[in-house]
Amino acid sequence: MISFSEFKEIAKGLYYKAKGECVFCKIVEENDPEKVIYQNETVAVFPPLKSDILAKGHLLVIPKEHHRDIFDLPEDTLTELTLTAKKVAETLEQESSITGFNILHASGKSAQQSVNHFHLHLVPRRDSDGLDLWPDTDYKEEEFSENYSKIRKALEDAKS
């Protein structure tokens, strides 16, 4: 059973989604020190909704300015997001039980992007956390080779 405060958070997210408003922009706008645990001019860091937390210390790193996905994100903002994720990870790593991190991002519906505001998930890992983020696949090696050859060519063509 979820608590009333958890219910309010879920309801708020659904409300903003239904109105076409961005829940992350609202969090930045509200500037609630109970939610936003770190920020600078460009970036804000806060925990996900309780129902979405993957591990103790799981945080979201977002641009304060609304950018829908990685394709809409300026390079200097991406740099600032990455440097902030590193800074937060270095701070969290001081907890002795943390042995690694996953930095996750999803752009687009098929990637399961649930909030249309670019964000990085910073997920602290522990040896016994039981998280399995990498499912087994049934791709064949020749499929990988063919796909990577196409990607390599497209990137080389883009350089010229």
SEGUMAR-743793 format. One record per residue: residue number from 0; z negated, x, y of N, C-alpha, C in turn. Coordinates in nm, 2 decimals, decimal comma, padded with zeros to 4 digits. Last residue first. Layout:
% residues N
[rec NUM [Z X Y] [Z X Y] [Z X Y]]
...
This chain:
% residues 160
[rec 159 [04,32 03,25 01,41] [04,44 03,29 01,48] [04,48 03,21 01,60]]
[rec 158 [04,11 03,12 01,29] [04,08 03,24 01,37] [04,20 03,28 01,46]]
[rec 157 [04,22 02,92 01,15] [04,15 02,88 01,27] [04,12 03,00 01,36]]
[rec 156 [04,32 03,06 00,93] [04,41 03,00 01,02] [04,35 02,96 01,15]]
[rec 155 [04,07 03,12 00,81] [04,16 03,23 00,86] [04,26 03,18 00,96]]
[rec 154 [03,99 02,86 00,74] [03,91 02,94 00,83] [03,99 03,06 00,89]]
[rec 153 [04,19 02,79 00,56] [04,17 02,71 00,68] [04,09 02,79 00,78]]
[rec 152 [04,15 02,99 00,36] [04,27 02,98 00,43] [04,26 02,90 00,56]]
[rec 151 [03,89 02,91 00,27] [03,91 03,05 00,32] [04,04 03,05 00,41]]
[rec 150 [03,94 02,66 00,17] [03,85 02,67 00,28] [03,87 02,81 00,35]]
[rec 149 [04,11 02,72 -00,05] [04,15 02,63 00,06] [04,07 02,65 00,19]]
[rec 148 [03,93 02,87 -00,20] [04,06 02,93 -00,15] [04,11 02,85 -00,03]]
[rec 147 [03,73 02,68 -00,26] [03,70 02,80 -00,17] [03,82 02,86 -00,12]]
[rec 146 [03,89 02,52 -00,44] [03,83 02,47 -00,32] [03,80 02,58 -00,22]]
[rec 145 [03,94 02,70 -00,65] [04,05 02,63 -00,58] [04,00 02,58 -00,44]]
[rec 144 [03,68 02,76 -00,73] [03,77 02,87 -00,68] [03,88 02,81 -00,60]]
[rec 143 [03,57 02,51 -00,81] [03,51 02,58 -00,70] [03,61 02,68 -00,64]]
[rec 142 [03,74 02,46 -01,03] [03,74 02,37 -00,91] [03,68 02,43 -00,79]]
[rec 141 [03,67 02,66 -01,20] [03,81 02,66 -01,14] [03,82 02,57 -01,03]]
[rec 140 [03,41 02,59 -01,28] [03,43 02,71 -01,20] [03,57 02,71 -01,13]]
[rec 139 [03,34 02,24 -01,23] [03,39 02,35 -01,32] [03,42 02,46 -01,22]]
[rec 138 [03,05 02,04 -01,17] [03,17 02,11 -01,12] [03,21 02,22 -01,22]]
[rec 137 [02,83 01,90 -01,22] [02,92 01,92 -01,33] [03,05 01,97 -01,29]]
[rec 136 [02,50 02,00 -01,11] [02,63 01,94 -01,09] [02,72 01,97 -01,21]]
[rec 135 [02,16 01,93 -01,04] [02,26 02,00 -01,12] [02,39 01,93 -01,10]]
[rec 134 [02,02 01,92 -00,71] [02,06 01,86 -00,83] [02,16 01,94 -00,91]]
[rec 133 [01,78 02,06 -00,53] [01,92 02,10 -00,57] [01,95 02,04 -00,70]]
[rec 132 [01,52 02,00 -00,48] [01,62 01,96 -00,38] [01,76 01,99 -00,42]]
[rec 131 [01,25 01,92 -00,61] [01,37 01,97 -00,67] [01,48 01,92 -00,58]]
[rec 130 [00,90 01,98 -00,58] [01,03 01,93 -00,51] [01,15 02,00 -00,58]]
[rec 129 [00,67 02,09 -00,68] [00,74 01,99 -00,76] [00,87 01,94 -00,70]]
[rec 128 [00,49 02,28 -00,58] [00,51 02,15 -00,50] [00,59 02,05 -00,58]]
[rec 127 [00,40 02,53 -00,65] [00,38 02,42 -00,74] [00,40 02,28 -00,68]]
[rec 126 [00,47 02,71 -00,44] [00,52 02,74 -00,58] [00,50 02,61 -00,67]]
[rec 125 [00,59 02,53 -00,16] [00,48 02,60 -00,23] [00,52 02,61 -00,37]]
[rec 124 [00,76 02,51 00,16] [00,75 02,51 00,01] [00,64 02,58 -00,05]]
[rec 123 [00,82 02,31 00,44] [00,75 02,42 00,38] [00,74 02,40 00,23]]
[rec 122 [01,11 02,22 00,59] [01,02 02,18 00,48] [00,95 02,30 00,42]]
[rec 121 [01,25 02,09 00,86] [01,19 02,22 00,82] [01,08 02,18 00,72]]
[rec 120 [01,54 01,94 00,92] [01,42 01,92 00,85] [01,37 02,06 00,82]]
[rec 119 [01,70 01,89 01,23] [01,68 01,98 01,12] [01,55 01,94 01,06]]
[rec 118 [01,93 01,66 01,38] [01,79 01,71 01,35] [01,79 01,80 01,23]]
[rec 117 [02,11 01,45 01,59] [02,11 01,58 01,52] [01,96 01,62 01,50]]
[rec 116 [02,10 01,12 01,54] [02,06 01,22 01,64] [02,04 01,35 01,56]]
[rec 115 [02,10 00,88 01,37] [02,22 00,94 01,43] [02,18 01,02 01,56]]
[rec 114 [01,92 00,90 01,08] [01,91 00,88 01,22] [02,02 00,96 01,29]]
[rec 113 [02,02 00,96 00,83] [01,96 00,83 00,85] [01,94 00,80 01,00]]
[rec 112 [02,27 01,09 00,65] [02,21 01,10 00,78] [02,15 00,97 00,82]]
[rec 111 [02,39 01,12 00,40] [02,27 01,05 00,41] [02,19 01,07 00,54]]
[rec 110 [02,65 01,20 00,39] [02,54 01,31 00,37] [02,40 01,25 00,38]]
[rec 109 [02,78 00,98 00,45] [02,79 01,02 00,31] [02,69 01,13 00,28]]
[rec 108 [02,73 00,96 00,73] [02,68 00,86 00,64] [02,68 00,92 00,49]]
[rec 107 [02,65 01,27 00,90] [02,74 01,17 00,85] [02,67 01,08 00,75]]
[rec 106 [02,48 01,56 00,83] [02,57 01,50 00,93] [02,66 01,40 00,86]]
[rec 105 [02,17 01,68 00,76] [02,27 01,59 00,71] [02,35 01,54 00,83]]
[rec 104 [01,98 01,97 00,68] [02,05 01,89 00,78] [02,15 01,80 00,71]]
[rec 103 [01,69 02,18 00,62] [01,79 02,08 00,58] [01,85 02,01 00,69]]
[rec 102 [01,54 02,45 00,51] [01,59 02,39 00,64] [01,71 02,31 00,60]]
[rec 101 [01,27 02,52 00,31] [01,40 02,47 00,32] [01,43 02,42 00,46]]
[rec 100 [01,07 02,81 00,25] [01,11 02,70 00,34] [01,25 02,65 00,30]]
[rec 99 [00,78 02,96 00,09] [00,92 02,95 00,13] [00,94 02,83 00,21]]
[rec 98 [00,51 02,95 00,04] [00,59 03,06 -00,02] [00,74 03,06 00,01]]
[rec 97 [00,20 02,86 00,15] [00,34 02,85 00,17] [00,41 02,97 00,12]]
[rec 96 [-00,07 02,93 00,12] [-00,01 02,86 00,01] [00,14 02,84 00,03]]
[rec 95 [-00,16 03,05 00,36] [-00,13 03,13 00,25] [-00,06 03,06 00,13]]
[rec 94 [-00,01 03,00 00,67] [-00,09 02,93 00,57] [-00,06 03,00 00,43]]
[rec 93 [00,18 03,14 00,80] [00,05 03,20 00,80] [-00,05 03,13 00,70]]
[rec 92 [00,40 02,98 00,81] [00,39 03,07 00,70] [00,26 03,14 00,69]]
[rec 91 [00,39 02,84 01,05] [00,34 02,77 00,93] [00,32 02,87 00,82]]
[rec 90 [00,51 03,04 01,22] [00,37 03,00 01,24] [00,31 02,93 01,12]]
[rec 89 [00,76 03,07 01,11] [00,67 03,18 01,11] [00,53 03,14 01,13]]
[rec 88 [00,85 02,80 01,15] [00,83 02,85 01,02] [00,74 02,97 01,01]]
[rec 87 [00,86 02,81 01,43] [00,77 02,72 01,37] [00,74 02,76 01,23]]
[rec 86 [01,07 03,01 01,46] [00,93 03,03 01,53] [00,83 02,94 01,46]]
[rec 85 [01,28 02,88 01,33] [01,23 03,01 01,28] [01,09 03,03 01,34]]
[rec 84 [01,32 02,66 01,49] [01,29 02,64 01,35] [01,23 02,77 01,29]]
[rec 83 [01,40 02,80 01,73] [01,27 02,72 01,72] [01,23 02,70 01,58]]
[rec 82 [01,64 02,90 01,65] [01,53 02,99 01,69] [01,40 02,92 01,69]]
[rec 81 [01,78 02,66 01,60] [01,76 02,75 01,49] [01,64 02,85 01,52]]
[rec 80 [01,78 02,55 01,86] [01,72 02,48 01,75] [01,69 02,57 01,63]]
[rec 79 [01,93 02,75 02,00] [01,79 02,72 02,04] [01,72 02,64 01,93]]
[rec 78 [02,18 02,72 01,86] [02,11 02,85 01,86] [01,96 02,82 01,89]]
[rec 77 [02,24 02,46 01,94] [02,22 02,49 01,80] [02,15 02,62 01,78]]
[rec 76 [02,28 02,50 02,21] [02,17 02,41 02,16] [02,14 02,44 02,02]]
[rec 75 [02,50 02,66 02,21] [02,38 02,72 02,27] [02,26 02,63 02,23]]
[rec 74 [02,70 02,49 02,10] [02,65 02,61 02,03] [02,52 02,66 02,08]]
[rec 73 [02,64 02,13 02,11] [02,68 02,26 02,18] [02,62 02,38 02,10]]
[rec 72 [02,73 01,89 01,88] [02,62 01,97 01,92] [02,67 02,10 01,99]]
[rec 71 [02,89 01,73 01,74] [02,87 01,69 01,88] [02,77 01,78 01,95]]
[rec 70 [02,88 01,81 01,48] [03,01 01,82 01,55] [03,00 01,79 01,70]]
[rec 69 [02,63 01,75 01,39] [02,66 01,89 01,42] [02,79 01,91 01,49]]
[rec 68 [02,55 01,44 01,58] [02,56 01,53 01,46] [02,60 01,67 01,50]]
[rec 67 [02,48 01,33 01,84] [02,48 01,25 01,72] [02,48 01,34 01,59]]
[rec 66 [02,25 01,42 02,07] [02,37 01,47 02,01] [02,37 01,40 01,87]]
[rec 65 [02,05 01,38 02,35] [02,11 01,31 02,23] [02,24 01,38 02,19]]
[rec 64 [01,82 01,64 02,42] [01,93 01,57 02,46] [02,00 01,51 02,34]]
[rec 63 [01,64 01,77 02,26] [01,59 01,66 02,34] [01,70 01,58 02,39]]
[rec 62 [01,72 01,84 01,92] [01,75 01,86 02,06] [01,70 01,75 02,14]]
[rec 61 [01,45 01,88 01,68] [01,56 01,81 01,74] [01,60 01,86 01,88]]
[rec 60 [01,31 01,93 01,38] [01,34 02,00 01,50] [01,46 01,94 01,56]]
[rec 59 [01,04 01,79 01,19] [01,18 01,78 01,24] [01,19 01,86 01,37]]
[rec 58 [00,84 01,91 00,91] [00,86 01,88 01,05] [01,01 01,86 01,08]]
[rec 57 [00,59 01,93 00,67] [00,73 01,89 00,70] [00,75 01,85 00,84]]
[rec 56 [00,33 01,97 00,61] [00,38 02,05 00,71] [00,53 02,03 00,74]]
[rec 55 [00,36 01,88 00,27] [00,27 01,91 00,38] [00,33 02,00 00,48]]
[rec 54 [00,68 01,72 00,22] [00,58 01,82 00,18] [00,48 01,83 00,30]]
[rec 53 [00,84 01,50 00,30] [00,86 01,56 00,17] [00,75 01,66 00,12]]
[rec 52 [00,81 01,20 00,47] [00,75 01,34 00,45] [00,77 01,39 00,31]]
[rec 51 [00,88 00,94 00,50] [00,99 01,04 00,48] [00,94 01,18 00,46]]
[rec 50 [00,66 00,79 00,57] [00,73 00,75 00,44] [00,84 00,85 00,41]]
[rec 49 [00,59 00,89 00,82] [00,51 00,92 00,70] [00,58 00,89 00,57]]
[rec 48 [00,87 01,02 00,99] [00,79 00,91 00,96] [00,71 00,94 00,83]]
[rec 47 [00,83 01,38 01,06] [00,90 01,26 01,03] [00,81 01,14 01,01]]
[rec 46 [00,66 01,55 01,33] [00,67 01,51 01,19] [00,76 01,39 01,17]]
[rec 45 [00,85 01,75 01,58] [00,75 01,64 01,54] [00,77 01,61 01,40]]
[rec 44 [00,97 01,92 01,85] [00,93 01,93 01,71] [00,83 01,83 01,69]]
[rec 43 [01,25 01,96 02,07] [01,12 01,90 02,04] [01,10 01,91 01,89]]
[rec 42 [01,43 02,16 02,31] [01,40 02,12 02,18] [01,26 02,05 02,17]]
[rec 41 [01,47 02,24 02,58] [01,58 02,19 02,50] [01,54 02,12 02,37]]
[rec 40 [01,23 02,32 02,70] [01,33 02,24 02,78] [01,43 02,18 02,70]]
[rec 39 [01,01 02,26 02,42] [01,05 02,34 02,54] [01,15 02,26 02,62]]
[rec 38 [00,74 02,16 02,21] [00,86 02,14 02,28] [00,88 02,24 02,39]]
[rec 37 [00,54 02,04 01,95] [00,59 02,15 02,02] [00,72 02,11 02,09]]
[rec 36 [00,46 01,79 01,86] [00,37 01,90 01,84] [00,41 02,03 01,91]]
[rec 35 [00,47 01,46 01,93] [00,54 01,59 01,96] [00,45 01,70 01,96]]
[rec 34 [00,24 01,29 01,87] [00,37 01,30 01,79] [00,44 01,43 01,81]]
[rec 33 [00,04 01,31 02,05] [00,00 01,29 01,91] [00,12 01,30 01,82]]
[rec 32 [00,17 01,34 02,29] [00,12 01,46 02,23] [00,07 01,44 02,09]]
[rec 31 [00,46 01,17 02,36] [00,33 01,15 02,31] [00,28 01,27 02,24]]
[rec 30 [00,70 01,12 02,51] [00,63 01,25 02,52] [00,48 01,24 02,48]]
[rec 29 [00,89 00,92 02,53] [00,74 00,88 02,53] [00,66 01,01 02,55]]
[rec 28 [01,13 01,07 02,50] [01,10 01,00 02,62] [00,95 00,97 02,64]]
[rec 27 [01,10 01,15 02,23] [01,11 01,25 02,34] [01,07 01,19 02,47]]
[rec 26 [01,11 00,90 02,11] [00,99 00,99 02,09] [00,99 01,09 02,20]]
[rec 25 [01,36 00,81 02,19] [01,24 00,74 02,24] [01,12 00,82 02,22]]
[rec 24 [01,52 00,98 02,05] [01,53 00,98 02,20] [01,40 00,92 02,26]]
[rec 23 [01,46 00,89 01,80] [01,43 01,03 01,84] [01,43 01,04 01,99]]
[rec 22 [01,57 00,63 01,80] [01,43 00,65 01,78] [01,38 00,79 01,82]]
[rec 21 [01,81 00,50 02,00] [01,78 00,62 01,92] [01,63 00,64 01,92]]
[rec 20 [01,94 00,17 01,97] [01,87 00,27 02,04] [01,83 00,39 01,95]]
[rec 19 [02,03 -00,05 01,85] [02,13 00,05 01,88] [02,07 00,16 01,96]]
[rec 18 [01,86 -00,23 01,76] [01,90 -00,24 01,90] [02,00 -00,14 01,94]]
[rec 17 [01,82 -00,14 01,50] [01,88 -00,27 01,52] [01,93 -00,29 01,67]]
[rec 16 [01,68 00,10 01,56] [01,81 00,10 01,49] [01,88 -00,03 01,51]]
[rec 15 [01,45 00,00 01,68] [01,54 00,09 01,76] [01,68 00,09 01,69]]
[rec 14 [01,34 -00,14 01,45] [01,37 -00,21 01,58] [01,47 -00,13 01,66]]
[rec 13 [01,30 00,06 01,26] [01,40 -00,04 01,23] [01,44 -00,12 01,36]]
[rec 12 [01,10 00,21 01,40] [01,23 00,27 01,36] [01,34 00,17 01,33]]
[rec 11 [00,90 00,02 01,41] [00,95 00,07 01,53] [01,09 00,13 01,50]]
[rec 10 [00,84 -00,02 01,14] [00,90 -00,13 01,21] [00,96 -00,08 01,34]]
[rec 9 [00,74 00,24 01,08] [00,86 00,19 01,01] [00,92 00,08 01,09]]
[rec 8 [00,51 00,23 01,25] [00,61 00,34 01,26] [00,74 00,29 01,20]]
[rec 7 [00,37 00,01 01,15] [00,42 00,01 01,28] [00,53 00,11 01,30]]
[rec 6 [00,31 00,10 00,89] [00,39 -00,01 00,90] [00,45 -00,02 01,04]]
[rec 5 [00,13 00,31 00,96] [00,25 00,34 00,89] [00,35 00,23 00,90]]
[rec 4 [-00,08 00,15 01,06] [-00,01 00,24 01,15] [00,12 00,29 01,09]]
[rec 3 [-00,16 00,00 00,84] [-00,10 -00,07 00,95] [-00,02 00,03 01,04]]
[rec 2 [-00,06 00,17 00,53] [-00,15 00,14 00,64] [-00,08 00,06 00,75]]
[rec 1 [00,08 00,05 00,22] [00,09 00,13 00,34] [-00,01 00,08 00,45]]
[rec 0 [00,00 00,08 -00,12] [00,00 00,00 00,00] [00,00 00,09 00,12]]
